């Protein structure tokens, strides 16, 4: 795993140049060699940032940091420093993030950065955008919930980029590996931590703005306010790419206009500058016409849900902004095929369509289930991993799934462990009966697997239950080579 503590060695820096809103006490400036928000990690010459967290207001560590040789303290309010240098700032989170990037050498300045946020669709839009840019021959790095790719990687590594220091380290790695572009998936939790302070973005993409993560942000208004922070990262000449619409999206665009940020609309309505017109859609895939003011080109994909087209249109808008011809944009979307763990198809020769999905919010899950319900001729069936239902706030109940599904089942995470009990074994028997009863006009969606909420694909040594492997194995056994034309079993 990539060690996020490994960054470019930085020279000593004056904080007055990095924190223009800072007010210095007991000194004219602070010159430091690095920054820490953990007092016990401070080394001589570091500056300690008294960053408040849910468990600590940051002030308790001030004297410990100074005792370890800290050159000074950055805080939002007066703290006791025993006469040592103090810099007061409006936002300690922003200050810490800005310092992390500065002491890493401001690696984002060597890249063209595209930051992607929103309530749902971030992961899919991130990887589709990367595919579009790569199709144009650009060297693209990706930082996403599904993992991180630098310019020399062949497979995503587990994501460790969500903290300010982790993001600075990964941006350094992307630049050092020859990347010219970086596509970053940015969550509301990351925006709360101000991770983009010091990261100039050529474009920011907001997929949508619904209501989510109230356990973290408290109210819908607070959640939307956090999301609008992404505009602060837009560099002069950069743009906001977002769907047209009123409400929260309308307020976001108004704020962007007030800040002088160019706006590119991309969505599924004719009012958007980049849009898509559906031509054909079924459970086996869809074709749509990708359209700009100047041209249109057909795109054929195997993913049937509408949200995938919405995300593809946003990725197309990024490609157009980067000068990629529309035909190459279309090929980039088609070559991506699908995104791991996001409406990915299981095909073992069975007649029944089977999809894997790991949506990170109920907003995303409901949109997918509603679309599949409309496309499914007979029964829509869901099997959900208990780890997924807990992560999105459903507990262990399948009742929410029954709004769209004719049959649903939540299976325990412990089902495939050595400690599996009678309840776990019974769950596998229920899966077997459910799958055995599927017909060609049914559709099965498996909720869970790689990219679960909370971060990154499981590693080979995690010992984590993978429901998708059980389902895939069942269909593989039920449909051996030469059995073409069979139903689910």
Buried (B, 14 or more C-beta within 10 A) or exposed (E): EBEBEEBBEBEEBEBBEBBEEBEBBBBEBBBBBBBBBEBEBBEEBBBBBBBBEEEBBBBEBBBBBBEBEBBBBBBBEEBEBEEBBBBBBEBBBBBBBBBBBBBBBBBBBBBBBBBBBBBBBBBBBBBBBBBBBBBBEBBBBBBBBBBBBBBEBEEBBBBBBBBBBBBBBBBBBBBBBEBBBBBBBBBBEBBBBBBBBBBBBBBBBBBBBBBBBEEEBEEBEBBBEBBBBBBBBBBEEBBBBBBBBEEBBEBBBEEBEEEEBBBBBBBBEEEBBBBBEEEEBEBEBBEBBBBBEEEBBEBEBBBBBBBBBBBBBBBBBBBBBBEBBBEBBBBBBBEBEBBBBBBBBBEBBBBBBBBBBBBBBBBBBBBBBBBBBEBBEEBBBBBBBBBBBBBBBBEEEBEBBEEBBBBBBBBBBBBBEEEBEEEBEEBBEEBBEBBEBBEBEBBBBBBBBBBBBEBBBBEEEEEBBBBBEBBBEBBBEBBEEEEEEEBBB
